[in-house]
């Protein structure tokens, strides 16, 4: 379709990581590929090409499946969480490139100062990388979601079933009820999980054995057994059975 992100997120990643990574990292990344292919032994070539293949596979598979064109706001943040893999591969290849340059310089100059120079450059690059991204990554005083759930939980009736949707709302309530053992009587259920049959077969019998729902939650479907939606939820009183939830082939 016309909405497909043809470059699989590569341009978005390059544009974003160009602000997070230094020019030296990108330069060493290209140097690492070139030198490993041209001058490296078999193990070095294969190792470098494996990392390159991992980057290509990531964008070809995950990028095409995500299919988010020109992501902004929360969608951009969602993609950013999965950019650790290509960034790790990129930095690893950059390290291979730096290793090649170090070996070449040490062989040609045969000077003890070469090791000290490369170690100094590496330490400076790491320090700059930390300083450059510290402000954006430092969340030590961010208690937004902590206060969000902490102001809602006290007002819920005892043994409430709290229906949530998405990582932010679900995990912040789970943190309080499980991690801090606050309002452990509240049952937090993710409505996205409730759309899968395994939620009722695997999770509910273990975590909430005394709770039953009138079917499989499908917000886009009419309330017809074994499906239900929240619009007709109060009127549905039929308990589900495992045989009704297991998909047939």
C-alpha positions in Angstrom: 0.0 0.0 0.0 1.0 3.6 -0.4 1.4 3.9 3.4 4.2 1.4 3.6 7.5 2.8 4.9 9.6 1.9 1.9 13.0 2.4 3.6 12.0 0.2 6.6 12.9 3.0 9.1 16.5 3.2 8.0 16.3 6.9 7.3 14.6 7.6 10.6 17.2 5.7 12.5 20.1 7.3 10.7 18.7 10.8 11.3 18.0 10.1 15.0 21.3 8.3 15.7 23.3 10.9 13.9 22.4 13.2 16.9 23.1 10.6 19.5 26.3 9.1 18.1 29.5 11.0 17.3 30.8 11.5 13.8 33.8 9.4 14.8 31.6 6.4 15.5 30.0 6.5 12.1 33.4 7.0 10.5 34.9 4.0 12.3 31.8 2.0 11.4 32.5 2.5 7.7 36.3 2.0 8.2 35.6 -1.2 10.1 33.6 -2.7 7.3 36.0 -1.6 4.6 39.2 -2.8 6.4 37.6 -6.0 7.6 36.6 -7.0 4.1 39.8 -5.8 2.4 42.5 -6.6 5.0 41.0 -8.8 7.7 41.5 -12.5 8.1 38.7 -14.9 7.7 37.4 -14.6 11.3 37.4 -10.8 11.2 35.6 -10.7 7.9 33.0 -13.2 9.0 32.5 -11.5 12.3 32.0 -8.1 10.7 29.7 -9.4 8.0 27.6 -11.2 10.6 27.0 -7.8 12.4 26.2 -6.1 9.1 23.7 -8.9 8.3 22.1 -8.4 11.8 21.6 -4.7 11.0 20.1 -5.4 7.6 17.9 -8.2 9.0 16.7 -5.9 11.8 15.5 -3.2 9.4 14.2 -5.6 6.7 12.2 -7.7 9.2 11.3 -5.5 12.2 11.2 -2.3 10.2 8.9 -3.7 7.6 6.6 -5.3 10.2 6.4 -2.1 12.3 5.5 -0.2 9.1 5.4 3.2 10.9 5.8 6.0 8.4 7.4 9.2 9.6 6.9 8.3 13.3 6.4 11.2 15.7 5.6 11.5 19.4 4.9 8.3 21.1 5.4 6.2 17.9 8.9 7.6 17.6 9.5 6.6 21.2 8.2 3.1 20.5 10.7 2.7 17.7 13.5 4.1 19.7 13.2 1.3 22.2 14.1 -1.2 19.5 17.1 0.7 18.1 19.5 -0.8 20.7 20.2 -3.8 18.5 21.4 -1.9 15.4 23.2 0.6 17.6 25.1 -2.2 19.4 26.0 -3.8 16.1 27.1 -0.4 14.7 29.3 0.4 17.7 30.8 -3.1 17.6 31.8 -2.7 14.0 33.2 0.8 14.9 35.3 -0.9 17.6 36.6 -3.3 15.0 37.5 -0.4 12.8 39.3 1.3 15.7 41.2 -2.0 16.3 42.4 -2.1 12.7 43.6 1.5 12.9 45.4 0.8 16.2 47.1 -2.4 14.9 48.2 -0.6 11.7 49.5 2.5 13.5 51.4 0.3 16.0 52.9 -1.8 13.3 54.0 1.2 11.2 55.2 3.6 14.0 56.3 1.0 16.6 56.0 3.6 19.3 54.7 3.0 22.9 52.8 6.3 22.7 50.5 4.8 20.1 48.7 2.7 22.7 48.4 5.7 25.1 47.0 7.8 22.3 44.3 5.4 21.2 43.3 4.7 24.8 43.0 8.5 25.4 40.9 8.9 22.3 38.6 6.0 23.3 38.2 7.4 26.9 37.5 10.9 25.5 34.9 9.5 23.0 33.1 7.6 25.8 33.1 10.6 28.1 31.7 12.8 25.3 29.0 10.2 24.5 27.9 10.1 28.1 27.9 13.9 28.5 26.1 14.4 25.1 23.2 12.2 26.0 23.0 12.5 29.8 20.4 15.2 29.9 18.0 13.3 27.6 18.5 9.9 29.3 18.6 11.0 33.0 15.2 10.2 34.5 16.2 9.9 38.1 13.8 12.6 39.3 10.9 11.6 37.0 8.0 10.4 39.2 5.1 11.1 36.7 3.8 7.5 36.4 4.5 6.8 40.1 2.2 9.7 41.1 -0.3 8.7 38.4 -1.0 5.3 39.8 -0.5 6.3 43.4 -3.4 8.8 43.1 -5.8 6.3 41.5 -5.2 3.2 43.6 -6.3 4.5 47.0 -9.8 5.4 45.6 -10.6 2.0 44.1 -13.0 -0.3 46.0 -11.6 -3.4 47.6 -10.8 -6.3 45.2 -11.4 -4.1 42.2 -10.7 -5.3 38.7 -8.7 -2.6 37.0 -8.7 -2.8 33.2 -5.7 -1.1 31.6 -4.4 -0.7 28.1 -0.7 -0.3 27.1 2.7 -0.5 28.8 2.6 2.7 30.6 -0.7 2.4 32.5 -0.4 -1.4 33.0 3.2 -1.5 34.3 2.9 1.5 36.6 -0.1 -0.2 38.4 1.7 -3.5 38.5 4.7 -1.9 40.0 2.7 -0.6 42.9 0.6 -3.8 43.5 3.5 -6.2 43.0 6.7 -4.4 43.5 5.7 -2.1 46.4 2.9 -4.5 47.6 0.5 -1.6 47.8 -3.2 -2.4 47.2 -2.4 -6.0 46.4 -6.1 -6.7 46.4 -6.5 -4.8 43.1 -6.4 -7.0 40.0 -4.7 -5.3 37.1 -5.6 -6.7 33.7 -4.3 -5.5 30.4 -7.0 -5.3 27.8 -4.5 -5.9 25.1 -3.7 -9.3 26.7 -7.4 -10.0 27.1 -7.8 -10.2 23.4 -5.7 -13.3 23.3 -7.1 -16.7 24.2 -4.0 -17.7 26.2 -4.8 -14.9 28.7 -7.8 -16.8 29.9 -6.2 -20.2 29.7 -2.7 -19.5 31.1 -2.8 -16.3 33.1 -6.2 -16.2 34.7 -6.2 -19.6 36.3 -2.9 -18.8 38.1 -3.4 -15.2 39.0 -7.2 -14.7 39.3 -8.8 -18.2 39.6 -12.0 -16.8 41.0 -12.7 -14.3 38.2 -14.6 -15.2 35.1 -15.4 -13.2 31.9 -18.3 -13.7 29.5 -16.0 -14.7 26.6 -13.0 -13.4 24.6 -12.5 -9.6 24.6 -12.8 -8.3 21.0 -13.5 -4.6 20.9 -14.1 -4.6 17.1 -16.6 -7.5 17.1 -20.2 -7.6 18.1 -21.1 -9.1 21.4 -21.7 -12.6 20.2 -20.5 -15.6 22.2 -17.6 -16.3 22.7 -16.8 -12.7 22.1 -17.7 -9.6 24.0 -16.9 -5.9 24.1 -17.1 -3.2 26.8 -20.2 -1.6 25.3 -22.3 -4.7 26.2 -20.1 -6.1 28.9 -22.5 -5.5 31.9 -25.2 -7.5 30.1 -23.0 -10.5 29.3 -23.3 -13.2 31.9 -22.1 -16.3 30.1 -18.9 -17.9 31.5 -16.2 -18.9 29.0 -15.0 -22.5 28.6 -11.6 -23.4 27.4 -12.9 -25.3 24.4 -14.6 -22.2 23.1 -11.4 -20.1 23.3 -8.9 -22.4 21.7 -8.7 -21.4 18.0 -9.7 -24.1 15.5 -7.6 -24.7 12.4 
